[in-house]
């Protein structure tokens, strides 16, 4: 990362993490009206482009959910290089999230810990904001996903209704939909990964999805499920089997972890409650991608996320079986210019390996994570 890593990042990291994130988001939001009209994501002459789930992805590098929680800068993300982006997590009801401080940097580990708690403006207001972008001719130039979570005040038994209410609002402004039942920062949310509760949520979403699509004469939105890296092997397999049985489009592997193994940061940081993201997840998430890919046998689109900081990291995740990758912590540490460098580095690796197209990256043997 050179100058940015050595000179700029230390200055930025003197600022409180959540305050710095707010400053960055305001900048990206201000840039959106111009950036969304003049810049497109890199396609590398079509070598990075893929059509998946009926959507055209200019390149396989996506912005993970959690960064643009309020859809403030949706047109900016393709302009700075992302091949797709995911906004949210969005809940049916607006909510402030957990008390501050709730976001922590671990520079020694190239990691973050967050316990944000799904702070967002709610489904209706977020949908209005995305509709405004569309009315101004600023629909993002790459697929836009909406990541849905359960409102904190909604009882677990009412989770299907809560997720469905969000989709009712956000269906017209989404290209794909993600069911987030794997964040560790909403009490009881991860319990919804169990097959019974998750199946009921998927059934409720598919009813809304198919009903709106039929009424509009449009295609149903692809639905993906985001799983936690802390799931036991048999639970991972069960989630994949359920997704395949219900005709779900894909799986995102994986969310943040509660584990703290092998960290170099001091205990006052590693002891903070919340989900850990960044470089410490790289191996675990890559292994999980391989397990999911082996189980799914081509029936699901797989999005790998966790610890991607370089083109080689992205290559490894794709080689493990992912069709697309997402970044969050690497973007925080790398800055806005890093996104295009990541795509360029992936093309350079393809050239070195004699690979013509990103879909031809050779797959590694299946892992047994």
JOFENBEL-V314226 format. One record per residue. RES is the residue in one letter. PHI is phi in radians with two decimals (none if undefined). Layout:
RES & PHI
RES & PHI
//
This chain:
X & none
X & 1.07
X & -0.99
X & -1.07
X & -1.19
X & -1.55
X & -1.96
X & -1.40
X & -1.03
X & -1.03
X & -1.21
X & -1.11
X & -1.35
X & -1.37
X & -1.59
X & -0.86
X & -0.99
X & -1.26
X & -1.14
X & -1.12
X & -1.10
X & -1.10
X & -1.10
X & -1.09
X & -1.11
X & -1.09
X & -1.12
X & -1.12
X & -1.17
X & -1.13
X & -1.33
X & -0.98
X & -1.05
X & -1.48
X & -1.05
X & -1.17
X & -1.75
X & -1.89
X & -2.18
X & -2.17
X & -1.25
X & -1.18
X & -2.04
X & 0.96
X & 1.09
X & 1.55
X & -1.23
X & -1.79
X & -1.46
X & -2.52
X & -1.90
X & -2.33
X & 0.99
X & 1.35
X & -2.05
X & -1.62
X & -1.75
X & -1.05
X & -2.63
X & -1.54
X & -1.70
X & -2.06
X & -1.50
X & -1.29
X & -1.08
X & 1.90
X & -1.51
X & -1.77
X & -1.16
X & -1.90
X & 1.02
X & -1.35
X & -2.32
X & -0.91
X & -1.22
X & -1.32
X & -1.09
X & -1.10
X & -1.13
X & -1.60
X & 2.22
X & -1.27
X & -1.44
X & -2.96
X & -2.58
X & -2.22
X & -1.73
X & 1.95
X & -1.28
X & -1.99
X & -1.98
X & -1.04
X & -1.89
X & -1.08
X & -2.69
X & -1.41
X & 1.47
X & -1.40
X & -1.11
X & -1.47
X & -1.28
X & -2.53
X & -2.44
X & -2.41
X & -1.64
X & -2.17
X & -1.02
X & -1.10
X & -1.93
X & 0.86
X & -2.51
X & -2.34
X & -2.13
X & -2.33
X & -2.37
X & -1.08
X & 1.44
X & 1.00
X & -1.19
X & -2.88
X & -1.53
X & 1.56
X & -1.11
X & -1.13
X & -1.20
X & -1.13
X & -1.08
X & -1.05
X & -1.13
X & -1.17
X & -1.13
X & -1.12
X & -1.02
X & -1.12
X & -1.09
X & -1.59
X & 1.24
X & -2.09
X & -1.07
X & -0.93
X & -1.48
X & -2.81
X & -0.97
X & -2.10
X & -1.76
X & -2.05
X & -1.73
X & -1.85
X & -2.24
X & -1.52
X & -1.07
X & -1.06
X & -1.41
X & -1.42
X & -1.06
X & -0.99
X & -1.13
X & -1.68
X & -1.00
X & -0.98
X & -1.11
X & -1.14
X & -1.09
X & -1.11
X & -1.09
X & -1.13
X & -1.13
X & -0.93
X & -1.37
X & -1.71
X & -0.92
X & -1.15
X & -1.93
X & -1.98
X & -1.70
X & -2.60
X & -2.25
X & -2.06
X & -1.63
X & -1.69
X & -2.11
X & -2.21
X & -1.22
X & -1.51
X & -1.84
X & -2.01
X & -0.93
X & 1.41
X & -1.10
X & -1.13
X & -1.11
X & -1.31
X & -1.28
X & -1.02
X & -1.04
X & -1.09
X & -1.06
X & -1.13
X & -1.06
X & -1.17
X & -1.13
X & -1.10
X & -1.08
X & -1.14
X & -1.19
X & -1.15
X & -1.09
X & -1.11
X & -1.01
X & -1.25
X & -1.16
X & -1.19
X & -1.06
X & -1.13
X & -1.14
X & -1.65
X & 1.13
X & -2.15
X & -1.45
X & -1.11
X & -1.32
X & -1.08
X & -2.01
X & -2.14
X & -2.00
X & -1.78
X & -1.88
X & -1.55
X & -1.30
X & -1.61
X & -1.12
X & -1.15
X & -0.96
X & -1.18
X & -1.29
X & -1.07
X & -1.05
X & -1.14
X & -1.13
X & -1.13
X & -1.07
X & -1.11
X & -1.04
X & -1.17
X & -1.16
X & -1.56
X & 1.26
X & -1.23
X & -1.28
X & -2.97
X & -2.32
X & -1.81
X & -2.18
X & -2.68
X & -1.43
X & -1.29
X & -2.03
X & -1.57
X & -1.24
X & -2.34
X & -1.22
X & 1.24
X & -1.44
X & -1.68
X & -1.23
X & -1.18
X & -1.03
X & -1.15
X & -1.64
X & -1.14
X & -1.43
X & -1.15
X & -1.29
X & 2.30
X & -1.61
X & -1.59
X & -2.28
X & 1.99
X & -0.97
X & -1.08
X & -1.53
X & -0.99
X & -1.13
X & -1.05
X & -1.22
X & -1.12
X & -1.12
X & -1.16
X & -1.00
X & -1.11
X & -1.15
X & -1.10
X & -1.08
X & -1.15
X & -1.27
X & -1.32
X & 0.89
X & 1.43
X & -1.51
X & -2.27
X & -1.37
X & -2.01
X & -1.94
X & -1.69
X & -2.51
X & 2.49
X & 1.33
X & -1.53
X & -2.13
X & -2.55
X & -1.10
X & -1.16
X & -1.10
X & -1.09
X & -1.00
X & -1.07
X & -1.19
X & -1.16
X & -1.15
X & -1.26
X & 2.32
X & -1.30
X & -1.60
X & -2.43
X & -2.27
X & -2.22
X & -2.29
X & -2.49
X & -1.11
X & -1.05
X & -1.18
X & -1.06
X & -1.39
X & -1.61
X & 1.52
X & -1.13
X & -1.32
X & -1.16
X & -1.12
X & -1.18
X & -1.12
X & -1.12
X & -1.10
X & -1.10
X & -1.15
X & -1.15
X & -1.12
X & -1.07
X & -1.14
X & -1.05
X & -1.09
X & -1.12
X & -1.59
X & 1.25
X & -1.78
X & -1.39
X & -2.28
X & -1.03
X & -1.24
X & -1.65
X & -1.00
X & -1.12
X & -1.46
X & -1.34
X & -1.03
X & -1.04
X & -1.53
X & -2.11
X & -1.05
//
